[in-house]
Every structure is written in structure tokens, then in C-alpha cells.
Amino acid sequence: MSTEQIPVVILCGGQGTRMQAATNKVLTDIGGRPILWHVMRIYATYGHSRFILALGHQGEEIKRYFLEYNPMSCDFTVSLGHSGSITYHGPDGEADWQVTLADTGAHVEKGTRIRRVARYIKGDTFFVTYGEAVGNIDLDALLAFHRQHGRLATVTGTRLRSHLGIFQLDRTGQVTGFMEKPLLDHWVNAGFMVFEREVLDYLAGDDDVHLERQVLPRLVADGQLMMYRHAGFWRSMKTFKDALELDAVWRESAPWKVW
């Protein structure tokens, strides 16, 4: 695993309108931990534990989660009196995590959120990802690929399976073949992006700088975007059904548990 610390910007502003609980979706419980924790644990396993959370809708809930993290996650001993203190006991898996929580606005686009946390990004290279997508991404290989090609930005791409079976037909309508939930041809953005600092220049504008509809296409037009192709497990949580399925997958095999 890498010994280099690269900051990780995690987009946590979604409203989760298709989730059942009225809270920020990145706090949705998967296997006893918020899905945001799983995303952070993936990066920390590869040595990247300096996190910048770009908060939006119900960001105060995420702040509260981290403010209460130690007392709610560990056993502890309280020394009472005027000079009282608390000693925490428990696993040190997150002891070196540094988490910056930044309010970026309740109703702004992802590009604007990244721009508003730029002051917390130290160094020339930084990761950007979504707070509700997990996978067994080889972050060392992703970073090596990014540095080898020398462009400003890299996205991780993956291919999804169809949710339905697909028929093949001839001109008369006769079925000539059938594939049950095949792997689709197109590559989709899986997050787990790597940006050079110059990408921040692409984020200038008002409160509606859209990462996927504006920034990435401009990088494409300028020949500055490459894709690292990931063939392993990846899943994004958009709905309550997705959350239930991810929780079941975690309990059965936990394919994104790289730690």
C-alpha cells in the first residue's frame, strides 16, 4: 500500500430523495457502519487518510456523527472531577484519520462543492469520489495509471450488468438468442477519480458548476481525461432497495472489504 498521503475529497451533499430515511444518504447503515465509513476505509487501507467531506443537505448530521464518533464507537473510562478526562479503549483502525468537514451549501452542484473545499486541498494531486459508492478498487494501480498518462484527470470506469434479460431478434421477430442480465458494453463513471490541481480552473463559475455535465466534458474536449478500467466489484447506492442489497452483500461476502 502507498505511503504517500493524498487528500480525498468526498462528495456528501446528496438529499437522498429515494431513500426511506429522512437523512443524508451517506449515513445509511451498511453492515453496522454508514456507507460513508466504508468509502473512507477503502482509501485509508491504501494509506490515504486525509479526508475532506464536502457537506450539503443535512450536513449537520454528518458533523454530529464524527463529533460523537469516539464515545459511540469505543469503550471509554471517565475520570470525574474538575480535571476530568476521558480515555478511549478500542481498535485503532481510524486513529490516524484526519477529517475536515466543510459546509459547501445545501443546493449546489458537485463541481461547486469541490471548488469550495479547494482551500483545504494540500498538494498537486487529490482524489474525488462519491460518498455512496463502494468497490474493491486497486487505488495503487489507479494512482500509478494516472501518473503514467500525465493528463489532468482520471475517472474510474466500470461496466454494469443489465437488470433484465435481453433478447436478440431477426427481422421477422423470431428470437435468435437470449442473455440473462448480460454485462453491458458501455463504461460508467464509478467515481474514485484522481485530479491534478489545474482541474480547479475548470470549476470556476456560479453555484451551478455541474461535475458530470460540464467539467468532465470540458476535460474530454481538451484531451485531459483518461479512464482507469475496473473489472472488479462496484456498486452505487441510490435507493433504499440498493441499501438493502448492499447490506446483504456485505453480510454474505463483503467484496469491497479490502482491509
Helices and strands as residue ranges (DSSP letters): E 8-12, G 25-27, E 29-30, E 33-34, H 35-45, E 50-55, H 59-67, H 69-73, E 75-79, E 85-89, E 98-103, H 110-116, G 118-120, E 125-130, E 133-135, H 139-149, E 153-161, E 166-169, E 175-179, E 183-189, E 193-196, G 197-203, I 211-215, H 216-221, E 225-229, E 234-236, H 240-252
